[in-house]
């Protein structure tokens, strides 16, 4: 429906309140916040065409391709390095070392800040705050890896501001809901650093791996049938976490991968920087931990990934 949608016909208006900013820029005016933008607006029409093109391209590419990991340097590292002024030749090699910094509350009991910052490339998740936590989580950020719900919230701000680590830090984002391409279409034009959407083939691969580990854990741990797995894990809402896909990204663009802030303790908060206590039920964190253990101990046991991929060494810091 989104792909085939048409704009309002002559003489009729449709409204979409989120897009009021296209016609009215005084965000301090409370009364104007309730104004609705008419979809016949030339500004909206331009964005709507870009949105449909982006969504069409994404939908057509959504398929299983096990060797997509081999393309991550070209898809992610190359545009980031190009913006940083590096040559294509320099961008064809992986980063020497990468730290993927999760948001688990277990980080509050560590002093990993210096170790994290010593990596060539640091990936952080979902705009987690680093201020006042530098000794535990470091201060260096080379990529902000987020889900599209985060950008959707940022799109409400003037200029789509979504830069807790600075305006020159690139953002890599996976799409949670196709309608979020509206936010991407508008915000990408205002971002000075690259705003990249993960390749849908990469998304499909991550989904298959996480579901495999979740189903395996469910069947082996409960002796229940496969048919009962869906009701235990929110069925169609089941999804990999941002952290899992960030680690998958690091496997494709880094020669060495260090993982920080993944795991939990009964005494620790869910996130080090928030008061959230409960986990999201649409993720199976225990299954993802099984995947991480295989990365360290037996990466060739991981299904669906092309045998051409040379797994980098992975170290998990607890």
Buried (B, 14 or more C-beta within 10 A) or exposed (E): EEEEEEBEEEEEEBEBEBBBBBBEEEEEEEEBBEEBBBBBBEEBBEBBEBBBEBBBEBEEBEEEBBEBBBBBBBBBBBBBBBEBEEEEEEBEEBBEBBBBBBBBBBBBEBEBBEBBBEBBBBBBBBBBBBEEBBEBBBBBBBBBBBBBBBBBEBBEEEEBBBBBBEEEBBBBBBBBEBBBBBBBBBBBEBBEBBBBBBBBBBBBBBBBBBBBBBBEBBBEEEEEEEEEBBEBBBEEEBBBBBBBBBBBBBBBBBBBBBBBBBBBEEEBBBBBBEEEEEEEEBBBBBBBBBBBBBBEEEBEEBEBBEEEBEBBEBEBBE
